[in-house]
Amino acid sequence: MNRICLKSIITVLIFSSFWASCTTDVAITGKIKNAPSNYKLYLIRPEQLNEVAASFFGNVIDSATIAEDGSFSFQQFSGNSASGLFEIVLQASGKAPNYLISEDPKTSNYMPVIFQQKSIKIAANFDEFQQSFSIENPSEENKALLQLRDIKNNAYKKYLANKTWQIEDGSQLLEKEEAILNYQKSLMNFADNSEHFLPAMQALRWVSPESDFERIPEFLVRQCQKWQEKNITNSWLNELCEMGSRKNLPVLIGDTFPEAMLPSITKDSLSIIKNLGSKLTIIDLWASWCVPCRKENRKVLVPLYEEYKSKGLGIIAYALESNEKAWKMAAESDGADAWIQLSELQGDDTDFLKKIRIRTIPANFILDKNGIVIAKNIHGEALIDLVKSEIEKE
């Protein structure tokens, strides 16, 4: 064989080897134990931030049949596919590939992964797919996702699993809300401390798949500021910061509470700012039909006001009422007529509620003597402790 031919063969072999490595090394493969024959795996790519962890959104990039030994490989997904955050979904035949089960981590049928143009090998059990999901030699970002998964699972077990609340009559609504908030705080803490943008965004979506951040708007603001300062170049950051825009959020901790002149229960129009307590003010949003609000009136606010009104505590209540008689009767029955009562008597469609951007009650804002919001949505014993601490400060 002459040297020209030998050289050509070597060139072809090298090129073939290079091409093969480009097309076969970059892949997502793995093994799923005990998967029934009617299940497949799907690779979903969320295009927008609000599509992450949301059912029926995201593009189906590839599908994989699970062999009898549990092995699978996404055949169409290759190095030509864009890097980023994907969701691997375990789905039964006949169901939408991008239908995600998120409520209980034990039954969740998907797991987010971050693809960075190199192969990923995974393993999981059919039962408890998300909880058992593992990645061989994961990247730092995928390590963060696995850590986040564990944080979510542990928080769910601690605060939400096997919990029941009497919410039909509203009597345990605040207890349920507190449990959900504690669960969310675990995920928010991860996002606040994460060095990786995409895992932080996954945490944000798990905090509220419904994109309801009315109770925790400060979290959105922190996240926007954090990643802007790190000069992240990702379209999801624009979405995050639009969500975290102050024009879309309730009054924040650290803000000056807005002034408003509102009709009182005695028909006078009163200024909020001119009626602040000399040390502390509770702006309380309630209604006669709100069971936990009525409970808070009687068991928390009345005793607090009686003990601390002479020491600088003020309470200004705003009632989401359309029935003046029901409002007055409820305030008198609860003893809540002892403090300032305001209402536009237009239910929940009022200029004041639009100004402070609140839709959910019970809600409250705790203001210092200058009208600065120092805390929000504090109830029960936590509110009692806060008032006592702030009033008794030197």
Stockholm file with secondary structure:
# STOCKHOLM 1.0

chainA/1-394         MNRICLKSIITVLIFSSFWASCTTDVAITGKIKNAPSNYKLYLIRPEQLNEVAASFFGNVIDSATIAEDGSFSFQQFSGNSASGLFEIVLQASGKAPNYLISEDPKTSNYMPVIFQQKSIKIAANFDEFQQSFSIENPSEENKALLQLRDIKNNAYKKYLANKTWQIEDGSQLLEKEEAILNYQKSLMNFADNSEHFLPAMQALRWVSPESDFERIPEFLVRQCQKWQEKNITNSWLNELCEMGSRKNLPVLIGDTFPEAMLPSITKDSLSIIKNLGSKLTIIDLWASWCVPCRKENRKVLVPLYEEYKSKGLGIIAYALESNEKAWKMAAESDGADAWIQLSELQGDDTDFLKKIRIRTIPANFILDKNGIVIAKNIHGEALIDLVKSEIEKE
#=GR chainA/1-394 SS CCHHHHHHHHHHHHHHHHHHHHHHSSCEEEEEETCCTTEEEEEEECCSGGGTTCTTCSEEEEEEECCTTSEEECSSCCTTSCCEEEEEEEEETTSCTTCCCCSCTTTCCEEEEEECSSCEEEEEESTTHHHHCEESSCCHHHHHHHHHHHHHHHHHHHHTTTCCCCCSSSTTHHHHHHHHHHHHHHHHHHHHHCSCHHHHHHHHHHHCTTCCCSSCHHHHHHHHHHHHHTTCCCHHHHHHHHHTCGGGSCCCTTSBCCCCEEEBTTSCEEESGGGCCSSEEEEEEECTTCHHHHHHIIIIIHHHHHHHGGGTEEEEEEECCSCHHHHHHHHHHHTGGGSEEECCSSTTCCHHHHHHTCCSSSEEEEEETTSBEEEESCCHHHHHHHHHHHHTCC
#=GC SS_cons         CCHHHHHHHHHHHHHHHHHHHHHHSSCEEEEEETCCTTEEEEEEECCSGGGTTCTTCSEEEEEEECCTTSEEECSSCCTTSCCEEEEEEEEETTSCTTCCCCSCTTTCCEEEEEECSSCEEEEEESTTHHHHCEESSCCHHHHHHHHHHHHHHHHHHHHTTTCCCCCSSSTTHHHHHHHHHHHHHHHHHHHHHCSCHHHHHHHHHHHCTTCCCSSCHHHHHHHHHHHHHTTCCCHHHHHHHHHTCGGGSCCCTTSBCCCCEEEBTTSCEEESGGGCCSSEEEEEEECTTCHHHHHHIIIIIHHHHHHHGGGTEEEEEEECCSCHHHHHHHHHHHTGGGSEEECCSSTTCCHHHHHHTCCSSSEEEEEETTSBEEEESCCHHHHHHHHHHHHTCC
//
